[in-house]
Amino acid sequence: MMNNLFSIFDPTSSLLDSKLNWISLLIIMMFLYYNYWLISSRFLKLMHISFYTSEMGIMFFTIMLMIFMNNFMGLFPYIFTGTSHLLITLPLALFLWLTYFMYGWVMNTYKMLAHLVPVGTPMVLMPFMVLIESISNFIRPITLSVRLMANMTAGHLLISLMSSICEKLSFNYIVIVIMLQMLLMILELAVAIIQSYVFTTLMFLYYNEMN
């Protein structure tokens, strides 16, 4: 019987009992400098042309790959899901957003000021629009990190709940639950892909807005 439902998100800090707990955070290192020992395929060449030739493409592709691998590896047993914790998602979103935010205000000050007041805003509403736009800008890293964390946490909780009820069910019902879990795992894989894409796309839009 599971004592605490959220215990599945507890990281292991002991080296003797770590198992595969932190591999999801380090798996991205396996993809660095892969061209030194792997023969490039057509897919890898296409990815190189699509992302590596642009100025910021390689960075955003790396972020998307890192988030996806964290989401994907978290679906395996005994592996710590890093993206289900604000301790990881919030610093990542805050660092990227703050970098672009400071760059925008230093390099494009007038353009950043123009974003605070939409075109056609009445003079009376301008102070309120500046306040609203400022708040919406400052909560962007929070919404990015909370969205990623909430989506990854919800799916893992559902899988954990379905696993915990198998102890009290007969064999026929257990087979049904396992089939439902397989469908849920496919859904979680889709969520892992979508959330990594959404996080990277929104960050790229913020970068274009401030550039």
N, CA, C and O of each residue as an XYZ file, in Angstrom:
844
protein
N       0.850     -1.195      0.000
C       0.000      0.000      0.000
C       0.885      1.244      0.000
O       1.880      1.302      0.723
N       0.537      2.199     -0.779
C       1.338      3.409     -0.894
C       1.002      4.359      0.246
O      -0.156      4.744      0.410
N       1.994      4.737      1.029
C       1.772      5.640      2.151
C       1.583      7.072      1.700
O       0.727      7.779      2.232
N       2.353      7.505      0.744
C       2.278      8.877      0.271
C       2.293      8.861     -1.248
O       3.232      8.361     -1.867
N       1.243      9.413     -1.838
C       1.117      9.385     -3.294
C       2.227     10.171     -3.967
O       2.694      9.795     -5.042
N       2.651     11.266     -3.339
C       3.670     12.123     -3.934
C       5.092     11.624     -3.656
O       6.060     12.285     -4.031
N       5.226     10.469     -3.007
C       6.560      9.928     -2.753
C       7.256      9.484     -4.033
O       8.472      9.298     -4.048
N       6.478      9.313     -5.119
C       7.099      8.924     -6.389
C       7.947     10.043     -6.965
O       8.757      9.809     -7.862
N       7.769     11.270     -6.453
C       8.542     12.407     -6.948
C       9.723     12.747     -6.041
O      10.410     13.743     -6.270
N       9.964     11.931     -5.015
C      11.075     12.203     -4.111
C      12.382     11.778     -4.763
O      12.510     10.628     -5.182
N      13.358     12.680     -4.860
C      14.660     12.285     -5.416
C      15.467     11.499     -4.404
O      15.270     11.642     -3.197
N      16.376     10.669     -4.893
C      17.271      9.910     -4.030
C      18.621     10.599     -3.995
O      19.236     10.836     -5.035
N      19.077     10.917     -2.800
C      20.351     11.618     -2.650
C      21.481     10.697     -2.240
O      22.640     11.112     -2.247
N      21.180      9.461     -1.884
C      22.203      8.518     -1.458
C      22.871      7.883     -2.669
O      22.192      7.449     -3.599
N      24.184      7.827     -2.660
C      24.916      7.222     -3.768
C      24.719      5.715     -3.818
O      24.746      5.120     -4.895
N      24.517      5.085     -2.642
C      24.352      3.639     -2.588
C      22.960      3.199     -3.014
O      22.758      2.043     -3.386
N      21.995      4.124     -2.961
C      20.610      3.778     -3.285
C      20.071      4.643     -4.418
O      18.858      4.809     -4.550
N      20.956      5.187     -5.227
C      20.524      6.112     -6.269
C      19.925      5.389     -7.469
O      19.051      5.941     -8.138
N      20.380      4.150     -7.764
C      19.882      3.375     -8.903
C      19.969      4.218    -10.177
O      21.042      4.700    -10.539
N      18.835      4.390    -10.848
C      18.805      5.209    -12.061
C      18.137      6.543    -11.794
O      17.583      7.164    -12.701
N      18.193      6.982    -10.535
C      17.342      8.087    -10.113
C      17.625      9.389    -10.818
O      16.694     10.119    -11.157
N      18.887      9.700    -11.049
C      19.254     10.992    -11.618
C      19.665     10.888    -13.080
O      20.185     11.853    -13.640
N      19.444      9.745    -13.706
C      19.916      9.579    -15.080
C      19.166     10.481    -16.045
O      19.697     10.847    -17.093
N      17.920     10.846    -15.695
C      17.140     11.697    -16.598
C      17.736     13.085    -16.723
O      17.547     13.748    -17.743
N      18.460     13.542    -15.695
C      19.083     14.858    -15.751
C      20.424     14.832    -16.462
O      20.917     15.875    -16.894
N      21.022     13.651    -16.589
C      22.345     13.534    -17.188
C      22.313     12.890    -18.565
O      23.345     12.815    -19.232
N      21.145     12.422    -19.004
C      21.071     11.697    -20.269
C      21.423     12.589    -21.450
O      21.883     12.103    -22.484
N      21.207     13.892    -21.301
C      21.489     14.813    -22.401
C      22.974     14.842    -22.723
O      23.356     15.152    -23.852
N      23.832     14.516    -21.726
C      25.266     14.522    -21.958
C      25.676     13.441    -22.958
O      26.728     13.550    -23.588
N      24.859     12.405    -23.107
C      25.186     11.339    -24.049
C      25.086     11.804    -25.490
O      25.659     11.184    -26.385
N      24.352     12.908    -25.722
C      24.148     13.379    -27.083
C      25.154     14.452    -27.487
O      25.152     14.899    -28.634
N      26.006     14.866    -26.566
C      27.011     15.864    -26.897
C      28.161     15.209    -27.656
O      28.643     14.144    -27.270
N      28.589     15.843    -28.718
C      29.717     15.373    -29.524
C      29.480     13.963    -30.074
O      30.412     13.170    -30.210
N      28.205     13.666    -30.388
C      27.899     12.339    -30.914
C      28.526     12.113    -32.284
O      28.729     10.969    -32.689
N      28.836     13.200    -33.007
C      29.360     13.045    -34.363
C      30.777     12.486    -34.373
O      31.297     12.163    -35.441
N      31.418     12.364    -33.206
C      32.765     11.817    -33.162
C      32.759     10.289    -33.210
O      33.756      9.683    -33.602
N      31.645      9.656    -32.814
C      31.622      8.201    -32.810
C      30.412      7.603    -33.528
O      30.264      6.382    -33.558
N      29.545      8.437    -34.106
C      28.405      7.935    -34.853
C      28.463      8.428    -36.293
O      28.907      9.545    -36.560
N      28.012      7.591    -37.212
C      27.924      7.984    -38.613
C      26.629      8.757    -38.809
O      25.556      8.284    -38.435
N      26.725      9.920    -39.384
C      25.555     10.775    -39.544
C      24.560     10.149    -40.519
O      24.931      9.706    -41.606
N      23.298     10.119    -40.115
C      22.234      9.623    -40.975
C      21.576     10.795    -41.693
O      21.934     11.952    -41.472
N      20.621     10.486    -42.548
C      19.914     11.547    -43.250
C      19.131     12.422    -42.280
O      19.040     13.637    -42.451
N      18.566     11.780    -41.253
C      17.803     12.545    -40.265
C      18.700     13.520    -39.513
O      18.332     14.676    -39.307
N      19.883     13.050    -39.100
C      20.799     13.919    -38.372
C      21.305     15.054    -39.256
O      21.487     16.177    -38.788
N      21.533     14.760    -40.530
C      21.956     15.819    -41.443
C      20.856     16.859    -41.623
O      21.133     18.056    -41.704
N      19.593     16.394    -41.685
C      18.471     17.321    -41.804
C      18.353     18.187    -40.561
O      18.102     19.388    -40.660
N      18.533     17.579    -39.381
C      18.474     18.347    -38.144
C      19.608     19.363    -38.086
O      19.433     20.474    -37.587
N      20.768     18.974    -38.599
C      21.906     19.896    -38.609
C      21.626     21.090    -39.505
O      21.942     22.225    -39.149
N      21.033     20.838    -40.666
C      20.715     21.936    -41.582
C      19.628     22.832    -41.006
O      19.674     24.052    -41.169
N      18.640     22.226    -40.328
C      17.479     22.970    -39.840
C      17.809     23.829    -38.633
O      17.301     24.944    -38.513
N      18.658     23.325    -37.728
C      18.859     23.999    -36.456
C      20.258     24.588    -36.305
O      20.403     25.711    -35.821
N      21.279     23.857    -36.708
C      22.635     24.277    -36.416
C      23.078     25.454    -37.269
O      24.038     26.141    -36.920
N      22.398     25.698    -38.379
C      22.801     26.800    -39.239
C      22.267     28.140    -38.757
O      22.821     29.180    -39.114
N      21.208     28.144    -37.957
C      20.654     29.391    -37.445
C      21.393     29.808    -36.189
O      22.089     29.010    -35.561
N      21.231     31.066    -35.838
C      21.978     31.621    -34.709
C      21.518     31.034    -33.382
O      22.337     30.618    -32.562
N      20.199     31.003    -33.172
C      19.655     30.514    -31.911
C      19.048     29.127    -32.032
O      18.559     28.585    -31.040
N      19.066     28.540    -33.222
C      18.420     27.255    -33.417
C      19.024     26.147    -32.585
O      18.296     25.331    -32.019
N      20.351     26.104    -32.499
C      20.998     25.037    -31.750
C      20.661     25.124    -30.267
O      20.511     24.097    -29.605
N      20.539     26.344    -29.735
C      20.231     26.489    -28.318
C      18.813     26.033    -28.009
O      18.591     25.303    -27.042
N      17.843     26.462    -28.832
C      16.461     26.080    -28.580
C      16.239     24.594    -28.838
O      15.439     23.960    -28.150
N      16.934     24.035    -29.816
C      16.820     22.598    -30.056
C      17.399     21.809    -28.889
O      16.854     20.769    -28.517
N      18.491     22.287    -28.309
C      19.077     21.619    -27.155
C      18.149     21.682    -25.958
O      18.008     20.699    -25.229
N      17.510     22.834    -25.744
C      16.558     22.965    -24.634
C      15.382     22.015    -24.819
O      14.968     21.339    -23.877
N      14.847     21.965    -26.033
C      13.715     21.075    -26.297
C      14.108     19.618    -26.111
O      13.336     18.836    -25.557
N      15.293     19.244    -26.566
C      15.758     17.868    -26.412
C      15.979     17.527    -24.948
O      15.646     16.424    -24.514
N      16.534     18.450    -24.185
C      16.782     18.205    -22.771
C      15.474     18.009    -22.012
O      15.357     17.090    -21.202
N      14.485     18.874    -22.272
C      13.198     18.756    -21.586
C      12.491     17.467    -21.989
O      11.906     16.784    -21.148
N      12.545     17.137    -23.275
C      11.893     15.906    -23.723
C      12.533     14.678    -23.092
O      11.818     13.771    -22.665
N      13.856     14.624    -23.021
C      14.518     13.464    -22.439
C      14.209     13.353    -20.957
O      14.062     12.245    -20.442
N      14.107     14.486    -20.256
C      13.703     14.443    -18.848
C      12.282     13.921    -18.706
O      12.001     13.101    -17.832
N      11.386     14.396    -19.564
C      10.002     13.919    -19.517
C       9.906     12.435    -19.870
O       9.190     11.672    -19.222
N      10.638     12.046    -20.904
C      10.560     10.662    -21.382
C      11.180      9.686    -20.394
O      10.588      8.648    -20.101
N      12.358     10.002    -19.878
C      13.013      9.097    -18.939
C      12.231      8.974    -17.644
O      12.326      7.956    -16.959
N      11.454     10.002    -17.296
C      10.637      9.928    -16.090
C       9.521      8.916    -16.170
O       8.927      8.585    -15.144
N       9.209      8.405    -17.364
C       8.175      7.383    -17.510
C       8.666      6.002    -17.102
O       7.857      5.097    -16.895
N       9.979      5.825    -16.982
C      10.528      4.531    -16.598
C      10.581      4.410    -15.074
O      10.727      5.415    -14.379
N      10.464      3.202    -14.559
C      10.525      3.016    -13.096
C      11.898      3.370    -12.530
O      12.925      3.209    -13.190
N      11.883      3.852    -11.299
C      13.091      4.162    -10.529
C      13.920      5.291    -11.126
O      15.105      5.420    -10.818
N      13.312      6.102    -11.973
C      14.025      7.238    -12.554
C      13.337      8.516    -12.117
O      12.121      8.655    -12.253
N      14.099      9.429    -11.602
C      13.593     10.686    -11.065
C      13.159     11.602    -12.206
O      13.925     11.852    -13.137
N      11.925     12.099    -12.128
C      11.399     13.017    -13.141
C      11.743     14.444    -12.740
O      11.068     15.039    -11.901
N      12.788     14.986    -13.338
C      13.239     16.317    -12.944
C      12.259     17.411    -13.292
O      12.134     18.386    -12.551
N      11.553     17.270    -14.417
C      10.645     18.325    -14.859
C       9.347     18.362    -14.068
O       8.501     19.217    -14.335
N       9.160     17.473    -13.113
C       7.981     17.532    -12.251
C       8.240     18.334    -10.986
O       7.408     18.332    -10.079
N       9.373     19.019    -10.905
C       9.732     19.820     -9.740
C      10.016     21.256    -10.164
O      10.715     21.500    -11.148
N       9.466     22.196     -9.410
C       9.746     23.612     -9.663
C      11.208     23.953     -9.424
O      11.719     24.933     -9.964
N      11.878     23.144     -8.615
C      13.287     23.391     -8.343
C      14.131     23.308     -9.607
O      15.224     23.874     -9.655
N      13.647     22.617    -10.623
C      14.370     22.475    -11.884
C      13.743     23.313    -12.985
O      14.458     23.979    -13.733
N      12.425     23.293    -13.098
C      11.764     24.019    -14.188
C      11.806     25.531    -13.995
O      11.991     26.273    -14.960
N      11.634     25.995    -12.749
C      11.627     27.443    -12.510
C      12.986     28.086    -12.752
O      13.033     29.110    -13.434
N      14.105     27.552    -12.236
C      15.405     28.171    -12.576
C      15.705     28.162    -14.067
O      16.292     29.112    -14.586
N      15.308     27.093    -14.768
C      15.545     27.037    -16.212
C      14.769     28.129    -16.935
O      15.331     28.858    -17.751
N      13.471     28.244    -16.634
C      12.648     29.264    -17.285
C      13.076     30.666    -16.868
O      13.107     31.578    -17.694
N      13.405     30.842    -15.594
C      13.792     32.164    -15.105
C      15.108     32.620    -15.708
O      15.258     33.791    -16.057
N      16.058     31.712    -15.834
C      17.358     32.075    -16.404
C      17.219     32.482    -17.867
O      17.766     33.504    -18.281
N      16.493     31.691    -18.649
C      16.328     32.010    -20.071
C      15.543     33.301    -20.262
O      15.931     34.156    -21.058
N      14.433     33.443    -19.529
C      13.607     34.641    -19.682
C      14.363     35.887    -19.232
O      14.300     36.920    -19.898
N      15.075     35.803    -18.110
C      15.795     36.967    -17.603
C      16.908     37.382    -18.556
O      17.184     38.572    -18.710
N      17.544     36.413    -19.192
C      18.588     36.736    -20.165
C      18.025     37.519    -21.338
O      18.585     38.543    -21.730
N      16.917     37.042    -21.899
C      16.299     37.750    -23.023
C      15.722     39.090    -22.588
O      15.776     40.065    -23.337
N      15.170     39.140    -21.382
C      14.559     40.370    -20.879
C      15.607     41.471    -20.725
O      15.391     42.607    -21.148
N      16.736     41.129    -20.121
C      17.803     42.114    -19.947
C      18.402     42.511    -21.290
O      18.729     43.677    -21.509
N      18.544     41.544    -22.183
C      19.074     41.852    -23.514
C      18.141     42.799    -24.261
O      18.601     43.727    -24.925
N      16.840     42.571    -24.157
C      15.879     43.429    -24.841
C      15.894     44.854    -24.326
O      15.836     45.797    -25.115
N      15.971     45.025    -23.020
C      15.963     46.374    -22.454
C      17.276     47.111    -22.688
O      17.292     48.339    -22.772
N      18.366     46.376    -22.792
C      19.656     47.032    -23.022
C      19.839     47.380    -24.496
O      20.304     48.472    -24.823
N      19.475     46.458    -25.386
C      19.728     46.643    -26.810
C      18.563     47.299    -27.550
O      18.784     48.016    -28.526
N      17.342     47.068    -27.109
C      16.156     47.591    -27.802
C      15.220     48.259    -26.796
O      14.084     47.824    -26.603
N      15.706     49.305    -26.169
C      14.938     49.952    -25.104
C      13.631     50.540    -25.617
O      12.585     50.335    -25.002
N      13.669     51.260    -26.719
C      12.457     51.899    -27.242
C      11.434     50.858    -27.704
O      10.229     51.050    -27.542
N      11.913     49.780    -28.266
C      10.997     48.728    -28.701
C      10.335     48.056    -27.508
O       9.156     47.706    -27.569
N      11.070     47.873    -26.438
C      10.497     47.281    -25.234
C       9.472     48.206    -24.598
O       8.445     47.751    -24.093
N       9.751     49.506    -24.622
C       8.776     50.466    -24.103
C       7.512     50.482    -24.950
O       6.411     50.650    -24.427
N       7.670     50.308    -26.256
C       6.500     50.306    -27.139
C       5.605     49.103    -26.881
O       4.393     49.177    -27.088
N       6.190     47.988    -26.429
C       5.391     46.799    -26.144
C       4.498     46.990    -24.923
O       3.507     46.277    -24.768
N       4.829     47.926    -24.071
C       4.044     48.123    -22.852
C       2.714     48.803    -23.123
O       1.784     48.669    -22.328
N       2.603     49.523    -24.219
C       1.364     50.244    -24.553
C       0.933     49.817    -25.951
O       1.577     50.205    -26.926
N      -0.134     49.031    -26.082
C      -0.616     48.627    -27.415
C      -1.068     49.825    -28.236
O      -1.427     50.870    -27.694
N      -1.045     49.658    -29.535
C      -1.446     50.729    -30.444
C      -2.936     51.022    -30.273
O      -3.756     50.107    -30.200
N      -3.271     52.308    -30.210
C      -4.663     52.715    -30.083
C      -5.181     52.786    -28.666
O      -6.380     52.973    -28.460
N      -4.304     52.640    -27.677
C      -4.744     52.706    -26.283
C      -5.056     54.145    -25.894
O      -4.234     55.027    -26.140
N      -6.213     54.413    -25.298
C      -6.529     55.787    -24.858
C      -5.538     56.281    -23.817
O      -4.950     55.488    -23.081
N      -5.358     57.580    -23.760
C      -4.398     58.177    -22.840
C      -4.722     57.843    -21.388
O      -3.818     57.660    -20.572
N      -6.007     57.764    -21.068
C      -6.406     57.506    -19.680
C      -6.014     56.096    -19.247
O      -5.670     55.875    -18.086
N      -6.066     55.148    -20.170
C      -5.796     53.749    -19.835
C      -4.329     53.361    -19.952
O      -3.965     52.231    -19.629
N      -3.484     54.274    -20.405
C      -2.074     53.924    -20.597
C      -1.374     53.472    -19.313
O      -0.649     52.478    -19.349
N      -1.562     54.169    -18.166
C      -0.896     53.675    -16.944
C      -1.338     52.267    -16.559
O      -0.526     51.460    -16.106
N      -2.627     51.971    -16.740
C      -3.117     50.636    -16.404
C      -2.569     49.585    -17.375
O      -2.259     48.465    -16.970
N      -2.452     49.948    -18.650
C      -1.912     49.014    -19.625
C      -0.442     48.716    -19.361
O       0.011     47.584    -19.531
N       0.302     49.742    -18.945
C       1.710     49.526    -18.594
C       1.816     48.572    -17.413
O       2.680     47.695    -17.396
N       0.935     48.742    -16.422
C       0.946     47.862    -15.252
C       0.582     46.430    -15.637
O       1.225     45.477    -15.198
N      -0.448     46.291    -16.456
C      -0.890     44.953    -16.863
C       0.175     44.257    -17.707
O       0.468     43.081    -17.490
N       0.754     44.977    -18.669
C       1.786     44.383    -19.521
C       3.031     44.028    -18.716
O       3.678     43.015    -18.984
N       3.368     44.856    -17.733
C       4.536     44.558    -16.894
C       4.310     43.293    -16.075
O       5.201     42.453    -15.955
N       3.103     43.165    -15.508
C       2.796     41.965    -14.726
C       2.811     40.724    -15.616
O       3.332     39.679    -15.226
N       2.234     40.845    -16.814
C       2.222     39.698    -17.729
C       3.629     39.291    -18.156
O       3.889     38.110    -18.389
N       4.530     40.250    -18.259
C       5.920     39.922    -18.597
C       6.631     39.225    -17.447
O       7.388     38.277    -17.659
N       6.387     39.696    -16.234
C       7.104     39.147    -15.084
C       6.616     37.758    -14.687
O       7.368     36.998    -14.076
N       5.380     37.409    -15.019
C       4.877     36.088    -14.638
C       5.151     35.041    -15.713
O       4.774     33.880    -15.549
N       5.785     35.421    -16.785
C       6.053     34.460    -17.856
C       6.896     33.271    -17.402
O       6.520     32.136    -17.694
N       8.016     33.469    -16.703
C       8.773     32.286    -16.266
C       8.005     31.416    -15.292
O       8.206     30.203    -15.249
N       7.116     32.030    -14.500
C       6.317     31.247    -13.555
C       5.320     30.373    -14.304
O       5.170     29.190    -13.996
N       4.638     30.958    -15.290
C       3.664     30.174    -16.053
C       4.336     29.070    -16.860
O       3.791     27.974    -16.990
N       5.513     29.353    -17.399
C       6.238     28.323    -18.148
C       6.598     27.134    -17.259
O       6.366     25.982    -17.625
N       7.162     27.423    -16.103
C       7.611     26.353    -15.214
C       6.445     25.602    -14.590
O       6.488     24.376    -14.483
N       5.398     26.321    -14.174
C       4.245     25.666    -13.548
C       3.495     24.809    -14.563
O       3.029     23.720    -14.227
N       3.373     25.285    -15.796
C       2.694     24.494    -16.833
C       3.413     23.172    -17.071
O       2.781     22.118    -17.136
N       4.729     23.229    -17.200
C       5.498     22.012    -17.430
C       5.416     21.081    -16.232
O       5.226     19.876    -16.394
N       5.558     21.634    -15.023
C       5.516     20.814    -13.814
C       4.151     20.167    -13.626
O       4.068     18.978    -13.316
N       3.075     20.938    -13.809
C       1.724     20.421    -13.578
C       1.369     19.314    -14.558
O       0.775     18.309    -14.166
N       1.720     19.480    -15.812
C       1.399     18.458    -16.806
C       2.153     17.163    -16.557
O       1.592     16.081    -16.733
N       3.408     17.250    -16.152
C       4.170     16.043    -15.886
C       3.737     15.389    -14.581
O       3.745     14.162    -14.477
N       3.363     16.180    -13.591
C       2.935     15.623    -12.310
C       1.594     14.914    -12.429
O       1.411     13.841    -11.854
N       0.658     15.496    -13.162
C      -0.691     14.927    -13.263
C      -0.670     13.527    -13.868
O      -1.328     12.621    -13.356
N       0.070     13.348    -14.936
C       0.121     12.037    -15.572
C       0.749     10.975    -14.690
O       0.269      9.843    -14.639
N       1.820     11.334    -13.996
C       2.472     10.373    -13.111
C       1.572      9.999    -11.937
O       1.583      8.854    -11.487
N       0.798     10.952    -11.442
C      -0.123     10.653    -10.348
C      -1.218      9.691    -10.794
O      -1.593      8.789    -10.045
N      -1.729      9.876    -11.999
C      -2.751      8.962    -12.510
C      -2.206      7.545    -12.664
O      -2.873      6.576    -12.302
N      -1.002      7.427    -13.197
C      -0.393      6.105    -13.345
C      -0.153      5.469    -11.985
O      -0.372      4.269    -11.814
N       0.292      6.254    -11.022
C       0.540      5.741     -9.679
C      -0.753      5.311     -8.994
O      -0.781      4.290     -8.308
N      -1.817      6.080     -9.175
C      -3.110      5.716     -8.587
C      -3.637      4.412     -9.171
O      -4.139      3.559     -8.440
N      -3.525      4.258    -10.474
C      -3.999      3.031    -11.107
C      -3.170      1.829    -10.676
O      -3.696      0.719    -10.582
N      -1.892      2.030    -10.414
C      -1.046      0.928     -9.952
C      -1.382      0.530     -8.525
O      -1.331     -0.651     -8.181
N      -1.727      1.506     -7.691
C      -1.996      1.221     -6.280
C      -3.290      0.448     -6.070
O      -3.409     -0.292     -5.094
N      -4.266      0.604     -6.970
C      -5.540     -0.092     -6.778
C      -5.490     -1.532     -7.269
O      -6.428     -2.294     -7.032
N      -4.413     -1.917     -7.947
C      -4.313     -3.292     -8.447
C      -4.211     -4.309     -7.317
O      -4.519     -5.483     -7.521
N      -3.783     -3.882     -6.126
C      -3.625     -4.804     -5.010
C      -4.960     -5.351     -4.519
O      -5.006     -6.427     -3.923
N      -6.037     -4.625     -4.762
C      -7.347     -5.023     -4.241
C      -8.282     -5.554     -5.328
O      -9.460     -5.788     -5.058
N      -7.791     -5.746     -6.528
C      -8.628     -6.179     -7.632
C      -8.352     -7.633     -7.995
O      -7.287     -8.172     -7.697
N      -9.316     -8.246     -8.634
C      -9.140     -9.603     -9.136
C      -8.319     -9.576    -10.423
O      -7.998     -8.510    -10.950
N      -7.986    -10.770    -10.918
C      -7.104    -10.855    -12.079
C      -7.728    -10.207    -13.308
O      -7.041     -9.515    -14.059
N      -9.019    -10.424    -13.520
C      -9.679     -9.864    -14.705
C      -9.635     -8.340    -14.703
O      -9.392     -7.714    -15.735
N      -9.870     -7.756    -13.543
C      -9.833     -6.298    -13.455
C      -8.406     -5.764    -13.571
O      -8.182     -4.665    -14.079
N      -7.448     -6.552    -13.095
C      -6.049     -6.124    -13.202
C      -5.628     -6.031    -14.663
O      -4.890     -5.121    -15.042
N      -6.094     -6.968    -15.484
C      -5.785     -6.922    -16.920
C      -6.354     -5.655    -17.545
O      -5.701     -5.021    -18.374
N      -7.569     -5.286    -17.151
C      -8.183     -4.066    -17.679
C      -7.391     -2.838    -17.250
O      -7.164     -1.925    -18.044
N      -6.971     -2.825    -15.981
C      -6.193     -1.688    -15.478
C      -4.861     -1.577    -16.205
O      -4.412     -0.474    -16.515
N      -4.226     -2.717    -16.477
C      -2.946     -2.695    -17.193
C      -3.125     -2.148    -18.606
O      -2.288     -1.386    -19.089
N      -4.211     -2.533    -19.265
C      -4.477     -2.006    -20.605
C      -4.718     -0.501    -20.566
O      -4.267      0.232    -21.447
N      -5.433     -0.047    -19.539
C      -5.647      1.393    -19.389
C      -4.337      2.118    -19.108
O      -4.119      3.234    -19.580
N      -3.471      1.474    -18.335
C      -2.169      2.082    -18.055
C      -1.319      2.180    -19.313
O      -0.584      3.151    -19.493
N      -1.414      1.191    -20.176
C      -0.663      1.255    -21.432
C      -1.142      2.419    -22.293
O      -0.336      3.122    -22.903
N      -2.451      2.617    -22.339
C      -2.984      3.764    -23.076
C      -2.547      5.073    -22.437
O      -2.232      6.042    -23.127
N      -2.531      5.087    -21.108
C      -2.108      6.294    -20.402
C      -0.626      6.575    -20.617
O      -0.218      7.735    -20.679
N       0.183      5.524    -20.732
C       1.605      5.719    -21.008
C       1.817      6.319    -22.392
O       2.689      7.168    -22.579
N       1.016      5.876    -23.364
C       1.099      6.471    -24.702
C       0.707      7.940    -24.653
O       1.329      8.783    -25.300
N      -0.331      8.236    -23.878
C      -0.746      9.627    -23.715
C       0.343     10.450    -23.041
O       0.582     11.597    -23.419
N       1.006      9.868    -22.040
C       2.083     10.573    -21.353
C       3.275     10.813    -22.275
O       3.951     11.836    -22.165
N       3.531      9.883    -23.176
C       4.600     10.093    -24.151
C       4.269     11.265    -25.061
O       5.139     12.074    -25.384
N       3.007     11.355    -25.475
C       2.583     12.496    -26.290
C       2.687     13.796    -25.505
O       3.087     14.826    -26.050
N       2.328     13.750    -24.226
C       2.443     14.941    -23.377
C       3.902     15.356    -23.228
O       4.210     16.548    -23.228
N       4.801     14.383    -23.100
C       6.231     14.693    -22.980
C       6.744     15.423    -24.213
O       7.537     16.359    -24.104
N       6.289     14.993    -25.384
C       6.706     15.657    -26.623
C       6.085     17.042    -26.734
O       6.764     18.014    -27.066
N       4.781     17.121    -26.450
C       4.066     18.389    -26.606
C       4.588     19.436    -25.632
O       4.782     20.592    -26.011
N       4.817     19.047    -24.385
C       5.259     20.017    -23.388
C       6.664     20.537    -23.674
O       6.942     21.714    -23.445
N       7.541     19.689    -24.163
C       8.873     20.175    -24.538
C       8.785     21.136    -25.714
O       9.521     22.120    -25.774
N       7.884     20.852    -26.648
C       7.688     21.740    -27.801
C       7.054     23.062    -27.371
O       7.469     24.127    -27.828
N       6.053     22.998    -26.495
C       5.379     24.219    -26.030
C       6.343     25.108    -25.253
O       6.376     26.320    -25.468
N       7.122     24.523    -24.361
C       8.082     25.297    -23.570
C       9.078     26.004    -24.482
O       9.340     27.195    -24.315
N       9.630     25.276    -25.439
C      10.627     25.859    -26.333
C      10.012     26.888    -27.267
O      10.622     27.925    -27.527
N       8.821     26.621    -27.773
C       8.165     27.556    -28.688
C       7.832     28.869    -27.996
O       8.068     29.941    -28.552
N       7.287     28.793    -26.787
C       6.968     30.020    -26.054
C       8.230     30.814    -25.725
O       8.239     32.041    -25.816
N       9.292     30.109    -25.344
C      10.541     30.804    -25.059
C      11.102     31.452    -26.319
O      11.674     32.540    -26.254
N      10.944     30.799    -27.456
C      11.396     31.370    -28.720
C      10.564     32.597    -29.092
O      11.104     33.569    -29.620
N       9.265     32.562    -28.826
C       8.413     33.724    -29.084
C       8.793     34.893    -28.181
O       8.796     36.044    -28.619
N       9.111     34.604    -26.932
C       9.554     35.670    -26.029
C      10.868     36.278    -26.510
O      11.083     37.486    -26.413
N      11.737     35.423    -27.028
C      13.014     35.919    -27.548
C      12.794     36.818    -28.757
O      13.408     37.881    -28.854
N      11.926     36.408    -29.680
C      11.649     37.235    -30.861
C      10.980     38.548    -30.488
O      11.211     39.569    -31.135
N      10.165     38.531    -29.464
C       9.502     39.758    -29.032
C      10.486     40.758    -28.449
O      10.323     41.967    -28.619
N      11.508     40.257    -27.761
C      12.462     41.144    -27.109
C      13.668     41.436    -27.980
O      14.479     42.297    -27.639
N      13.803     40.743    -29.087
C      14.971     40.938    -29.946
C      14.749     42.138    -30.870
O      15.621     42.468    -31.673
